Every structure is written in structure tokens, then in C-alpha cells.
């Protein structure tokens, strides 16, 4: 489960960045491209976001994270690049 959470954390971070890139770059280039890419990227990011939060809860229960650690991990899903930080600090360095 922890390995799956690591993968989802990285994928969620990349999907967030791709969504921002699509929003900022293609919106000004061509409206049709923007609309055709936005839905699949948004859907993928939404699914990964929900999976990230569910897996964070399951890992919290399994590893017995403190409430502060759990809230930091959950808040990281809202900030660009923060899931990479969580993956590195809380999941990779032997804290689990």
C-alpha cells in the first residue's frame, strides 16, 4: 500500500503541473485545443487527487502518523510541487 501511495503522490503532482501548464499555455494559443485537453487532464487529476487522499488515510492508519503529519500530507495535495516534498520527506527517508 505504501508503494502505491508513493506512485500516486508522484502522479498526482505531475497531473497538477500538467493541468496548470494546460491552463496557462494552451488557453492563449487555441481555444479548441484547450477545451479538448482540459477535460481528460482534469478528470485524471481529480481521480488521482481522490486516490491520494484515500491512500493517505489508509497509510495514516497503518503507520500511525500523528494528526499533524496527516494534515501536512493532505494539505500537500493542494499546493503545486508539495506532493513531491511529501514523497521525499515522509515516504522515502525511512519515516515509514
N, C-alpha and C positions, 0 to 999 in steps of 0.2 A: 504494500500500500504506500509506503514512503517513497519508493522508487517512482511509482505512478504520480504521486504528488509532486515530485521534483520535475518530472516531464511536463505535467500540466502547468506548473508555475512558470516554466520557461516558455511554453507555448502561449500561455495567457499573456505574458509580457510582450512577446512578438506580435500577437494578434492586436494588442492595444496600440503598438507602434505602427503596424500596418494600417490600422483604422485611422490614426492621426495623419499618416502620410497620404492616404487616400483623400482625407478631408481637406488637407491643405494644398496638395499638389494638383490632383486631378479636377478639383472643383473649379479652378480657374482656367483649366485647359479646355475641357469639353464636358458639357453637362450630361450627355448621353453615357459617356464612359464613367462619369462619377456615379450616376444612378445605377448602372449595371454592376459596378463593383461594390458599391456600398452595402447592398442587401446581403450578399454572401459573406462579406467580411464582418458585417455587424452580427449576423447570425452565428458565425463561428466564434466571434469574441464573446457573445452572450452565453453560448454553451460552455465555453472554456471558463468564463467567469463563474458560472454556477457550479461547475465541476470543481473549480479551485476552492470555493467556499465550503462545499460539502466535504471535500477531501481534507481541508484544513480542520474542520470539526472532527472528522474521524481520526486524524493524526493527533489532534489535541487530546482526545480521549485515550488513544493508545499509548502515547508518550508521556501523558500527564503534564502538558505545558501549563504554565501559570496563565491566569486570565490576561495579564499584560502581554505576554508573548503571543497569545492567541489573537488579541486585538491588534497588535502590530502586524501580524501575518495577514489578518483580514483587511486592515487598512492599506496594506501594500498593494492590494488588487485595484485600488482606486488611483494610485499615483504611478505615472509612467516610470519605467525602469525599476520600480521598487520590488517587483516580484523577482528580479534578478538578484537584488540585495538579499531578500529573504532566502532564496535558494542557496546563496553562498554562505550566509551567516548562520541560519537556523537549520539547514538541511545538509550542507556539505561538510562542515567543520567538525563533525562528530558530536554535535549537540543532541543528536537523536540516538 
